[in-house]
């Protein structure tokens, strides 16, 4: 599965659990970027963050890929990071997303607002 296809599957997993403010950041043309795409979304509670994370993993496996290479933040549930190597999903509580400002840190990325 290409990075673009994987990004779409991850977005579908986010949408399944009503994630808000979903954006896709294309980092392929940024020198020294750590991955091809970031997919970022927000949730309203730690329970919703958990559900979004589980939904992403289910959708990716259903699409024929494997689970994330690395998964962080499941215990704290303020910011869950799911690393699929070519695509990294970030699931934030709204206030944490504003605090960390990933969209600002990668300002040269091509950004697509999904919902």
ABEGO torsion letter per residue (X at the ends): XBAAAAAAAAAAAAAAAGBBGBBBBBAAABBGBABABBBBBBBABAAAAAAAAAAAAAAAAAAGBBBBABBBGAAAGABBBBBAGABBBBBBBAAAAAAAGAAAAAAABBBBBAX
